Amino acid sequence: MANEVWIYAEHKDGKLKKSALELLSGARSLANDLGTQLVAVTLGCGLEAMVKELGAYGADKVIIAENEALKSYLAVAYAQTLAGLAKQHQPAILLGPASAQGKDLFPRVAAKLGTGMASDCIKIQLDGQKLLSPVRPMYAGKALVEANIPEARPQMATVRPNVLAVAPKQEGKQAQIEKVAVEAPKDLKTILKEIVKGAKETVDLTEATIIISGGRAMKAADNFKILWDLAEVFGSGTTVGASRAAVDSGFAPADMQVGQTGKVVNPTLYIACGISGAIQHLAGMRTSKFIVAINKDADAPIFQKADYGIVGDLFKVVPVLTEEVKKLKAQD
């Protein structure tokens, strides 16, 4: 039985997701402790040029499963293919991102392999028996537990984006690349006809380093413009989110929702504008490195979690904040 550590390298629009590099950096120590290879697995078509940099971030080997049917993500097709590769090679550990795609794909793969899986982990480690024992939040993030992964192989887990630091790039280090021609997935009941992109391409909430979120106090969808203006000033890696109340009120689309029933995020900086701080929302952003709250209500629960708080009208505070950030950026 092989003892390799595998990570699933997610990609989009011909580019690797940052989560792939984070997983490699975190899994490198697991492979070293087990004295085995670290393998990155990716699915698609024409990916060889894209995956070359995986070696510089820790991969010893890259497996590319190629088939025209895998050109775009389709849950059933990807699950069949990834599970088939795992059955063939029998890795000890298989890790993936707790992204929208990872949350859709990995439970399907675990079911096909009949193995256990820990989801949305914030730390990956081995126990005394050299078995995977990742740490994951429970009870809306109020408690952390070390999950016990069964000895069935592979031991699987998904890891929350932005919790693992990307190791420095090792220039010149290359991974062995193995291209595997796989059969077209069988019995597909869904056919992907077209991917329609939104009018505005934005940073994925789960991978953003700075998130500016608005709540019910935004009052209207058009008012989110002041948050987008601030995000634009901050620059690369910044995006705008929303609370469930704002989404339910029709101020923002569902894919912007941060919270227990939305997206769980872990940015370096989270700015909550007009968000009271209900437990549902806190569950989705409480692990942010720094939290800034802007709210007229000095008793809002969000201030108990915030590192910095501003009591005031967000429609007055945010524009001032935008101008101050502009001045700081101009000094760089």
Beta strands, then each sheet from edge to edge (+ up, - down):
strand 1: 5-8
strand 2: 11-12
strand 3: 15-16
strand 4: 38-44
strand 5: 61-66
strand 6: 93-97
strand 7: 117-121
strand 8: 135-138
strand 9: 143-146
strand 10: 155-159
strand 11: 176-181
strand 12: 210-214
strand 13: 238-242
strand 14: 269-273
strand 15: 290-295
strand 16: 308-311
sheet 1: 7+ 10+ 6+ 1+ 4+ 5+ 11+
sheet 2: 2+ 3-
sheet 3: 8+ 9-
sheet 4: 13+ 12+ 14+ 15+ 16+
end
